[in-house]
Amino acid sequence: MEQLLFIILSVISVAAALCVIFVRNPIYSVLSLVITFFSIAGHYILLKAQFLAIVNIIVYAGAIMVLFLFVIMLLNLNNTENQEKRSFVSKAIAVVAGGLLLVSLVGLLKGSVLTPTTGGISSDDIGTVQRLGKVLFTDFVLPFEISSILFLSAIIGAVMLGKKDLKDH
Amino acid sequence: MNSFLPELSNVYFNYLLLSSVLFCIGVVGVIIRKNIIIIFMSIELMLNAVNLLLVNFSNMHNDPNGQVFVFFIMVVAAAEVTVGLAILVMVYRNTGSVNIDTLKNLKG
């Protein structure tokens, strides 16, 4: 059953990811990426990371993709006439290069020893809010606080960059 | 191929394969597209492949630390997209295009 779900979700995510990079209209790319994120959230549920699945949907499919859609519609990029002209040869070379990267990655990972560690806490409640919150606010409290500074600087940077003209100030 | 088949029964190895495939799709997307927005989305795809791999290893080792790393990757991705899209809007305002080939003023 899990194997079947894994295969279905994998096919969906790979097909949607291929749609992201090969579809011509940027709106369809964004929607395909949303489908990819939903299938990856399904993978997270299969991997017993329930909270991350929800966070993935809320943050990625909810916030980031809406930002992308907003920018595409704001800049009116969903017309297909000003398309990129890239020759078939260079596209084919790029696909071959990516395929070679995949082959070398798989060849590298093929002999890896993947023995699961057992013991410790039970595997079913790793991904719960309780367990993750405990780890996040004890072991990782310093990176957590530093990430707030990162967000603050990102907000300031976005506002500064988005201003109409910087010379007024 | 025969030596390859026993590995497919290992669920952790399957996730390794899936993450590699998604990452390579992201790399190809960065190479073949010229639209900056699509390139950003390919980068998001690569980040998600890494996230999937981290969650897989977290599940394999029974350790929640990997999932906390995924949180931080999401934080960095959100900040990166915010600033990147702001830069993209500014570029569009200045050049009237989102094609990366128009951004060659720094070329010597």
Boltz contact constraints between the chains, C-beta under 6 A:
constraints:
  - contact:
      token1: [A, 10]
      token2: [B, 18]
      max_distance: 6.0
  - contact:
      token1: [A, 14]
      token2: [B, 21]
      max_distance: 6.0
  - contact:
      token1: [A, 17]
      token2: [B, 22]
      max_distance: 6.0
  - contact:
      token1: [A, 17]
      token2: [B, 25]
      max_distance: 6.0
  - contact:
      token1: [A, 17]
      token2: [B, 45]
      max_distance: 6.0
  - contact:
      token1: [A, 20]
      token2: [B, 41]
      max_distance: 6.0
  - contact:
      token1: [A, 21]
      token2: [B, 29]
      max_distance: 6.0
  - contact:
      token1: [A, 26]
      token2: [B, 37]
      max_distance: 6.0
  - contact:
      token1: [A, 29]
      token2: [B, 38]
      max_distance: 6.0
  - contact:
      token1: [A, 33]
      token2: [B, 41]
      max_distance: 6.0
  - contact:
      token1: [A, 40]
      token2: [B, 48]
      max_distance: 6.0
  - contact:
      token1: [A, 40]
      token2: [B, 52]
      max_distance: 6.0
  - contact:
      token1: [A, 43]
      token2: [B, 52]
      max_distance: 6.0
  - contact:
      token1: [A, 44]
      token2: [B, 55]
      max_distance: 6.0
  - contact:
      token1: [A, 47]
      token2: [B, 55]
      max_distance: 6.0
  - contact:
      token1: [A, 47]
      token2: [B, 59]
      max_distance: 6.0
  - contact:
      token1: [A, 48]
      token2: [B, 59]
      max_distance: 6.0
  - contact:
      token1: [A, 49]
      token2: [B, 55]
      max_distance: 6.0
  - contact:
      token1: [A, 49]
      token2: [B, 67]
      max_distance: 6.0
  - contact:
      token1: [A, 52]
      token2: [B, 67]
      max_distance: 6.0
  - contact:
      token1: [A, 52]
      token2: [B, 70]
      max_distance: 6.0
  - contact:
      token1: [A, 59]
      token2: [B, 74]
      max_distance: 6.0
  - contact:
      token1: [A, 64]
      token2: [B, 81]
      max_distance: 6.0
  - contact:
      token1: [A, 67]
      token2: [B, 85]
      max_distance: 6.0
  - contact:
      token1: [A, 71]
      token2: [B, 85]
      max_distance: 6.0
  - contact:
      token1: [A, 75]
      token2: [B, 92]
      max_distance: 6.0
  - contact:
      token1: [A, 84]
      token2: [B, 34]
      max_distance: 6.0
  - contact:
      token1: [A, 91]
      token2: [B, 32]
      max_distance: 6.0
  - contact:
      token1: [A, 94]
      token2: [B, 28]
      max_distance: 6.0
  - contact:
      token1: [A, 94]
      token2: [B, 31]
      max_distance: 6.0
  - contact:
      token1: [A, 94]
      token2: [B, 32]
      max_distance: 6.0
  - contact:
      token1: [A, 95]
      token2: [B, 28]
      max_distance: 6.0
  - contact:
      token1: [A, 98]
      token2: [B, 24]
      max_distance: 6.0
  - contact:
      token1: [A, 98]
      token2: [B, 27]
      max_distance: 6.0
  - contact:
      token1: [A, 98]
      token2: [B, 28]
      max_distance: 6.0
  - contact:
      token1: [A, 101]
      token2: [B, 24]
      max_distance: 6.0
  - contact:
      token1: [A, 102]
      token2: [B, 20]
      max_distance: 6.0
  - contact:
      token1: [A, 102]
      token2: [B, 24]
      max_distance: 6.0
  - contact:
      token1: [A, 105]
      token2: [B, 20]
      max_distance: 6.0
  - contact:
      token1: [A, 106]
      token2: [B, 20]
      max_distance: 6.0
  - contact:
      token1: [A, 109]
      token2: [B, 16]
      max_distance: 6.0
  - contact:
      token1: [A, 114]
      token2: [B, 10]
      max_distance: 6.0
  - contact:
      token1: [A, 114]
      token2: [B, 12]
      max_distance: 6.0
  - contact:
      token1: [A, 114]
      token2: [B, 13]
      max_distance: 6.0
  - contact:
      token1: [A, 116]
      token2: [B, 60]
      max_distance: 6.0
  - contact:
      token1: [A, 117]
      token2: [B, 61]
      max_distance: 6.0
  - contact:
      token1: [A, 117]
      token2: [B, 62]
      max_distance: 6.0
  - contact:
      token1: [A, 120]
      token2: [B, 62]
      max_distance: 6.0
  - contact:
      token1: [A, 123]
      token2: [B, 62]
      max_distance: 6.0
  - contact:
      token1: [A, 126]
      token2: [B, 64]
      max_distance: 6.0
  - contact:
      token1: [A, 131]
      token2: [B, 64]
      max_distance: 6.0
  - contact:
      token1: [A, 132]
      token2: [B, 64]
      max_distance: 6.0
  - contact:
      token1: [A, 132]
      token2: [B, 67]
      max_distance: 6.0
  - contact:
      token1: [A, 135]
      token2: [B, 64]
      max_distance: 6.0
  - contact:
      token1: [A, 135]
      token2: [B, 68]
      max_distance: 6.0
  - contact:
      token1: [A, 136]
      token2: [B, 68]
      max_distance: 6.0
  - contact:
      token1: [A, 140]
      token2: [B, 68]
      max_distance: 6.0
  - contact:
      token1: [A, 147]
      token2: [B, 75]
      max_distance: 6.0
  - contact:
      token1: [A, 150]
      token2: [B, 79]
      max_distance: 6.0
  - contact:
      token1: [A, 151]
      token2: [B, 79]
      max_distance: 6.0
  - contact:
      token1: [A, 154]
      token2: [B, 79]
      max_distance: 6.0
  - contact:
      token1: [A, 154]
      token2: [B, 82]
      max_distance: 6.0
  - contact:
      token1: [A, 154]
      token2: [B, 83]
      max_distance: 6.0
  - contact:
      token1: [A, 157]
      token2: [B, 83]
      max_distance: 6.0
  - contact:
      token1: [A, 158]
      token2: [B, 82]
      max_distance: 6.0
  - contact:
      token1: [A, 158]
      token2: [B, 83]
      max_distance: 6.0
  - contact:
      token1: [A, 158]
      token2: [B, 86]
      max_distance: 6.0
  - contact:
      token1: [A, 161]
      token2: [B, 86]
      max_distance: 6.0
  - contact:
      token1: [A, 161]
      token2: [B, 87]
      max_distance: 6.0
  - contact:
      token1: [A, 161]
      token2: [B, 90]
      max_distance: 6.0
  - contact:
      token1: [A, 162]
      token2: [B, 86]
      max_distance: 6.0
